[in-house]
Amino acid sequence: MEGSRTAIIDIGSNSIRLVVYQGPPRLPATLFNEKVLAGLGRSLAQTGAIDAEAFALAGSALARFGALAREMGCDDVRTVATAAVRDASNGHDLIALADRLGLTVELLPGEEEAKAAGYGVLSAIPEADGIVGDLGGGSLELVRVSGGQLHEHISFPLGVLRLADLRAKGGFERRVGRILEDSGWAGAGRGKPLYLVGGSWRSLARVDIHDRGYPLPILHGYAMAPARIELLRRKLPTLDKAWFKGVPHLSSGRVPTLAPATDLLGALLPVLGSSGTIVSAFGLREGLLYQRLSPEQAALDPLIVAARDEGQQLGRFPEHGDLLDRWIAPLFIDEPVADARLRHAACLLADTSWRANPEFRVELGVETALHGNWVGVDARDRAIMAAALAASLGAQPPCPAPIPALASAADLARANAWGLAIRLAQRLSGGVAGPLNRTSIRRAADGVELHWGEADRALGGESVEKRLKALGASLGLSTRMKTHEGSDRLS
């Protein structure tokens, strides 16, 4: 149910995290997110057990997270544990402690951990085709995904907290390669991307964004080529603490894991045959939610679900976005499906800035598209949505930075036309359904035609004609207003 709250407490080998979700089942919003870097797996290689300090940190974190989940009125609290608890000789003691705190722990086998990570990526990137790599503190899970399905999957004891011993023995890349070859995973990437899941690899992406000066600091969908990873592998040992402090949102607790995580990634890519990497913001926790969905829910587009929810929360008229998309769609019937969904998302978000000061609505629209918590999109897609929203709110080309650096001029020109069509529809209708249900717009051979009944002529006026002309100019077409009875009026 959309009004219910679900909490997941994830007891990982490096961190313990509480995430509370609420909203549409297909893509609920994150209400709360907190982690504690307990380091449960750091002593496993030496002693086979969780050390006393990590155990104490875990206990206090679980007590706090359980109490918070109760205070937040969560209807469902799910506590899961992965490699460190699974492998530690005293893992059962931590499970018993959680039970005394009122938390029932699900100890996920490596196979289930891998599957959850794979489903998490599919939840955020339904078209994913490659290998999901989930790097935790205690293990590395690999999952082959394509066609919206999971295929082969495996778990390796190659967690970032376990790599020090392997690296110390020398021949690290050769040893990792042999592990993959012996398991039958050499060449499994087949020129496809490796989708990165896990805090250490996401932190590496933050470092790369900062080092490159990349203009859109959004992790989800961020791509790193093998050459960049090799550059970072050589560069990381030369950087000091002050440099890392300058990386936005980089946790200091993740810095020690960056070098081993990068070494592992550099060793994996050539053996797997992967073409490069793509970061996924979703992983195990989101995969657990995704596995509970019905087939009909799972098939929904995550971008459209999230944008519709945003529009309904912040817009004036609940039906406005979907109706806008249907009304302007006849102007853009030749567009690829992938772009049509971006247009639909822009329509769903078109009315979310109305409460802002009029002088700043464009800025808010651009901010919403560029930096919103969207999945199922990359930087180009965000830029196209931002350009459409900017035009719908009255911005004139060129688009503000960093939009032109993220999408082609042709992409942005098309998005500008979407925005002008949205702007016309909103002026014509006042944002309500009736006028859009009774009127239509289409692209004829010699121009753009706005069709309406005689009774709706009163809805016209200078502002409507002006916006129709602007739309036609963006498409390089003349415009006319035409009644259902057939009389024409050039605009």
C-alpha positions in Angstrom: 0.0 0.0 0.0 1.3 3.5 -0.9 0.6 4.9 2.6 2.4 2.1 4.5 6.0 2.3 5.6 8.6 -0.4 5.1 11.9 -0.5 6.9 14.9 -2.6 5.9 17.8 -3.1 8.3 20.7 -4.4 6.3 23.5 -6.0 8.4 26.4 -5.9 5.9 30.1 -6.8 6.3 31.2 -3.2 6.3 28.1 -1.2 7.2 24.8 -1.6 9.0 22.0 0.5 7.5 18.4 1.4 8.1 16.3 2.6 5.2 12.6 3.5 5.5 10.5 3.6 2.4 7.0 4.9 1.6 5.1 5.5 -1.6 4.2 3.5 -4.8 5.2 -0.1 -4.4 7.1 -0.1 -7.7 9.4 2.8 -6.5 8.8 4.0 -3.0 10.5 7.1 -1.8 13.2 6.9 0.8 12.0 8.7 4.0 15.1 7.9 6.1 18.5 6.5 5.5 21.3 6.0 8.1 24.4 3.8 8.2 27.0 2.8 10.8 30.3 1.6 9.5 30.6 -1.2 12.0 33.2 -3.2 10.0 31.9 -6.7 11.0 34.0 -8.4 8.4 37.3 -6.7 9.0 38.7 -9.4 11.4 37.3 -12.5 9.6 40.4 -13.2 7.6 42.6 -13.3 10.7 40.3 -14.7 13.4 37.2 -16.0 11.7 35.1 -14.0 14.1 33.5 -10.5 14.4 35.8 -8.6 16.8 34.5 -7.1 20.1 34.5 -3.5 18.9 32.6 -4.2 15.7 30.1 -6.4 17.7 29.5 -3.6 20.2 28.9 -1.0 17.3 26.5 -3.5 15.7 24.6 -3.9 18.9 24.1 -0.2 19.4 23.2 0.3 15.8 20.6 -2.4 15.8 19.1 -1.1 19.0 18.8 2.4 17.5 17.5 1.3 14.2 14.9 -1.0 15.8 13.7 1.9 18.0 13.6 4.3 15.1 11.5 1.9 12.9 9.0 1.6 15.8 8.9 5.4 16.3 8.3 5.9 12.5 5.3 3.6 12.6 6.8 1.2 10.1 4.2 -1.5 9.1 6.9 -3.9 8.0 10.5 -4.2 9.4 12.7 -6.6 7.6 16.2 -7.3 9.0 18.7 -9.1 6.7 22.3 -10.2 7.2 24.9 -11.1 4.6 28.4 -12.5 4.3 30.1 -11.4 7.6 27.4 -12.7 9.8 27.0 -15.8 7.6 30.7 -16.7 7.8 31.7 -15.5 11.3 32.0 -18.1 14.1 30.1 -15.8 16.4 27.6 -14.6 13.8 24.8 -16.5 15.6 25.5 -14.4 18.7 24.7 -11.2 16.8 21.5 -12.8 15.5 20.6 -13.7 19.0 21.3 -10.1 20.1 19.1 -8.8 17.4 16.3 -11.2 18.4 16.5 -9.8 22.0 16.1 -6.3 20.5 12.9 -7.5 18.8 14.5 -7.9 15.3 14.1 -11.2 13.5 17.2 -11.6 11.2 17.0 -13.3 7.8 20.5 -14.8 7.2 20.7 -14.5 3.4 22.7 -17.3 1.6 25.2 -16.1 -0.9 22.9 -17.1 -3.7 20.0 -15.1 -2.3 22.3 -12.1 -1.7 23.4 -12.2 -5.4 19.8 -12.5 -6.6 18.7 -9.5 -4.5 21.5 -7.4 -5.9 20.6 -8.4 -9.4 16.9 -7.6 -8.9 17.9 -4.3 -7.4 19.7 -3.3 -10.6 16.8 -4.5 -12.8 14.4 -2.4 -10.6 16.4 0.7 -11.4 17.6 -0.2 -14.9 15.0 -2.5 -16.5 16.9 -2.8 -19.7 20.2 -3.8 -18.0 22.2 -6.2 -20.1 25.5 -7.3 -18.6 26.8 -8.4 -15.2 25.8 -7.0 -11.9 28.8 -6.8 -9.4 27.8 -6.2 -5.8 31.0 -5.6 -3.7 30.4 -5.8 0.0 32.8 -6.0 2.9 32.7 -9.8 3.0 31.9 -11.0 -0.5 31.5 -10.2 -4.1 28.3 -11.3 -5.9 28.2 -11.5 -9.7 24.9 -11.9 -11.6 24.2 -12.1 -15.3 21.2 -10.0 -16.2 19.4 -9.5 -19.6 15.9 -9.2 -20.9 14.6 -8.2 -17.5 15.7 -11.6 -16.0 18.4 -13.0 -13.8 20.6 -15.7 -15.2 23.8 -17.2 -13.8 24.9 -15.9 -10.4 27.7 -16.7 -7.9 29.2 -15.4 -4.7 33.0 -15.1 -4.1 34.8 -14.4 -0.8 36.3 -11.3 -2.3 34.7 -8.6 -0.1 36.7 -5.4 0.2 37.6 -6.1 3.8 39.1 -9.5 2.8 41.3 -8.2 0.0 44.2 -7.1 2.1 45.6 -10.6 2.6 45.1 -11.5 -1.1 46.9 -8.3 -2.2 49.7 -8.8 0.3 50.5 -12.2 -1.3 51.4 -10.6 -4.6 50.1 -11.4 -8.1 46.7 -10.0 -7.1 45.3 -9.7 -10.7 46.5 -13.2 -11.5 44.9 -14.7 -8.4 41.6 -12.9 -9.1 41.7 -14.1 -12.7 42.3 -17.7 -11.6 39.3 -17.5 -9.2 37.1 -16.3 -12.1 38.4 -18.9 -14.5 38.1 -21.8 -12.1 34.4 -20.8 -11.5 33.7 -20.5 -15.3 33.1 -16.7 -15.3 36.0 -15.7 -17.5 34.6 -14.0 -20.5 31.1 -13.9 -19.1 30.9 -10.1 -19.7 31.0 -10.5 -23.5 31.5 -6.8 -24.2 28.6 -5.8 -21.9 28.8 -3.4 -19.0 29.5 -4.3 -15.4 26.8 -2.7 -13.2 28.4 -1.5 -9.9 26.6 -2.0 -6.6 28.1 -1.4 -3.2 29.4 1.5 -1.1 33.0 1.1 -2.0 32.4 1.2 -5.8 29.9 4.0 -5.5 32.5 5.9 -3.5 35.0 5.3 -6.2 32.5 6.9 -8.7 32.3 9.9 -6.4 36.1 10.2 -6.6 36.0 9.9 -10.4 33.3 12.6 -10.7 35.3 14.9 -8.6 38.6 14.2 -10.3 37.1 14.7 -13.8 35.1 17.8 -12.9 32.1 16.0 -14.3 29.2 18.6 -14.4 26.5 16.3 -13.0 27.4 14.8 -9.7 24.7 12.0 -9.8 25.9 8.5 -9.1 23.1 6.5 -10.7 23.9 5.8 -14.3 27.4 7.2 -14.1 29.8 5.4 -16.4 33.5 4.7 -15.9 35.6 3.4 -18.8 38.4 0.9 -18.1 41.0 3.6 -18.8 39.5 5.8 -16.1 39.6 3.0 -13.6 43.3 2.2 -14.4 44.1 5.9 -14.0 42.4 6.0 -10.6 44.2 2.8 -9.6 47.5 4.6 -10.2 46.4 7.9 -8.8 44.7 6.9 -5.5 48.0 6.1 -3.6 49.3 9.6 -4.4 46.3 11.5 -2.9 46.4 12.8 0.6 43.6 13.2 3.2 43.0 16.8 2.3 42.2 15.9 -1.3 39.7 13.2 -0.2 38.0 15.7 2.2 37.3 17.8 -0.9 35.2 15.1 -2.5 31.5 15.9 -1.9 29.6 13.3 0.1 32.5 10.9 0.4 32.5 9.2 3.8 35.9 9.2 5.5 35.2 5.6 6.5 35.1 4.6 2.8 38.5 6.0 1.9 40.5 3.0 3.1 38.4 0.7 0.9 39.0 2.7 -2.3 42.3 1.2 -3.3 41.4 -2.4 -2.8 38.0 -1.8 -4.5 39.7 -0.2 -7.5 42.3 -3.0 -7.7 39.6 -5.6 -7.7 37.6 -3.7 -10.4 40.7 -3.4 -12.5 41.3 -7.1 -12.2 37.7 -8.1 -12.9 37.0 -6.1 -16.1 39.5 -7.7 -18.5 38.8 -11.3 -17.2 35.1 -10.8 -17.5 35.4 -9.1 -20.8 33.3 -6.2 -19.7 33.2 -3.1 -21.8 33.1 -0.7 -18.9 31.1 0.1 -15.8 27.7 1.7 -14.9 26.9 2.7 -11.3 23.5 1.6 -9.9 22.0 3.5 -7.0 19.9 0.4 -6.3 21.1 -2.8 -4.9 20.3 -5.5 -2.4 17.7 -3.6 -0.4 15.8 -2.4 -3.4 16.0 -5.9 -4.9 14.3 -7.3 -1.8 11.4 -4.9 -2.3 11.3 -5.6 -6.1 11.0 -9.4 -5.5 7.8 -8.8 -3.6 6.1 -7.1 -6.5 3.5 -8.7 -8.7 4.5 -9.2 -12.4 2.2 -6.2 -13.3 3.9 -3.9 -10.8 7.4 -5.0 -11.7 6.7 -4.2 -15.4 6.0 -0.5 -14.6 8.6 2.0 -15.8 10.4 3.3 -12.6 10.9 6.8 -14.1 7.2 7.2 -14.9 6.0 5.9 -11.6 8.3 8.3 -9.7 7.5 11.3 -11.8 3.8 10.6 -11.6 4.0 10.4 -7.8 6.0 13.6 -7.7 3.4 15.4 -9.9 0.6 14.2 -7.7 2.3 15.3 -4.6 3.3 18.8 -5.8 1.0 19.6 -8.7 -2.3 21.4 -8.6 -4.3 18.9 -10.7 -3.8 15.1 -10.1 -4.6 14.1 -13.7 -2.6 16.9 -15.3 0.6 15.2 -16.4 -0.8 12.1 -18.1 -3.4 14.3 -19.9 -0.7 16.7 -21.0 1.3 13.9 -22.5 -1.7 12.5 -24.4 -2.6 15.9 -25.7 0.9 16.8 -27.1 1.8 13.3 -28.3 0.3 13.7 -31.8 3.0 16.3 -32.6 5.8 13.8 -31.9 4.6 10.5 -33.2 7.9 9.6 -35.0 10.0 9.8 -31.8 11.8 6.7 -30.4 10.0 5.0 -27.5 13.0 5.9 -25.3 12.5 9.6 -25.9 8.7 9.4 -25.6 9.1 8.2 -22.0 11.2 11.3 -21.2 8.6 13.5 -22.7 6.0 11.7 -20.6 8.1 12.2 -17.5 8.5 15.9 -18.3 4.7 16.3 -18.6 4.2 14.6 -15.3 6.7 17.1 -13.7 5.4 20.2 -15.5 3.2 21.5 -12.7 5.5 20.8 -9.8 7.1 24.3 -9.7 3.9 26.4 -9.4 4.4 27.2 -5.7 7.9 28.7 -6.3 8.5 32.4 -6.7 7.8 33.1 -10.4 11.3 34.4 -10.9 12.8 31.1 -9.9 10.4 28.5 -11.4 12.8 27.8 -14.3 15.6 27.1 -11.9 13.4 24.8 -9.8 12.2 22.9 -12.9 15.8 22.4 -14.1 16.9 21.4 -10.6 14.0 18.9 -10.4 15.0 17.2 -13.6 18.8 17.3 -13.2 19.1 16.4 -9.6 15.9 14.6 -8.7 16.1 11.1 -7.3 15.3 9.4 -10.6 16.3 6.0 -11.8 15.9 4.5 -15.2 17.7 7.5 -16.7 21.3 8.7 -17.4 22.8 12.1 -17.6 21.6 12.7 -21.2 18.0 11.8 -20.2 18.1 14.2 -17.2 19.4 17.0 -19.4 16.6 16.5 -22.0 13.9 16.5 -19.2 15.5 19.7 -17.8 15.5 21.4 -21.2 11.8 20.5 -21.6 10.8 21.8 -18.2 12.8 25.0 -18.7 11.0 25.7 -22.0 7.6 24.9 -20.4 8.3 27.5 -17.7 9.2 30.2 -20.2 13.0 29.9 -20.5 14.5 31.0 -23.8 17.4 29.1 -25.5 20.2 28.5 -24.9 19.7 26.1 -22.0 21.6 26.9 -18.8 24.7 25.0 -17.8 25.4 22.1 -17.5 22.5 21.0 -19.8 24.4 21.7 -23.1 27.3 19.6 -21.9 25.1 16.5 -21.3 23.0 16.2 -24.4 23.3 17.0 -28.1 21.9 20.1 -29.8 19.3 18.0 -31.6 18.2 16.4 -28.3 17.8 19.8 -26.7 15.9 21.3 -29.7 13.4 18.4 -29.5 13.0 18.9 -25.8 12.5 22.6 -26.3 9.6 21.8 -28.6 8.1 19.5 -26.0 8.3 22.3 -23.4 6.6 24.8 -25.7 3.8 22.3 -26.4 3.4 21.8 -22.7 3.3 25.6 -22.2 0.6 26.0 -24.9 -1.5 23.2 -23.3 -1.3 24.7 -19.9 -2.2 28.2 -21.1 -5.1 26.9 -23.2 -6.6 24.8 -20.4 -5.6 26.6 -17.2 -4.3 23.2 -16.1 -7.7 21.5 -15.8 -8.9 18.5 -17.8 -12.0 19.8 -19.7 -10.4 22.0 -22.3 -7.7 19.4 -23.2 -10.3 16.7 -23.5 -12.4 18.8 -25.9 -9.5 20.1 -28.0 -6.6 18.5 -29.9 -3.4 19.4 -31.7 -1.8 17.6 -34.6 1.0 18.0 -37.1 -0.4 18.3 -40.6 1.7 18.2 -43.8 1.9 22.0 -44.0 1.8 23.0 -40.3 0.5 22.6 -36.8 -3.2 22.6 -36.3 -5.1 23.4 -33.0 -8.6 21.9 -33.2 -11.5 23.0 -31.1 -15.2 23.2 -31.1 -17.1 26.5 -31.8 -18.1 26.6 -28.1 -14.5 26.7 -27.0 -13.4 29.6 -29.1 -13.7 31.7 -26.0 -10.6 29.8 -24.6 -8.5 31.4 -27.3 -6.8 34.8 -27.1 -3.6 36.6 -27.6 -1.6 34.5 -25.1 -2.8 31.2 -26.7 -2.0 32.4 -30.2 1.4 33.6 -29.1 2.3 30.2 -27.6 1.0 28.4 -30.6 3.2 30.5 -32.8 6.2 29.8 -30.6 5.6 26.1 -30.8 5.3 26.2 -34.6 8.5 28.2 -34.9 10.4 25.7 -32.9 9.2 23.0 -35.3 9.8 25.1 -38.4 6.0 25.0 -39.3 3.2 27.4 -39.8 0.2 27.2 -37.4 -3.5 27.5 -37.6 -6.5 27.2 -35.3 -9.3 25.1 -36.7 -12.8 24.5 -35.4 -14.4 21.0 -35.6 -16.8 22.5 -38.2 -13.9 23.0 -40.5 -13.2 26.8 -40.6 -9.6 27.9 -40.4 -7.9 30.7 -38.6 -4.3 31.3 -39.1 -2.5 32.2 -35.9 
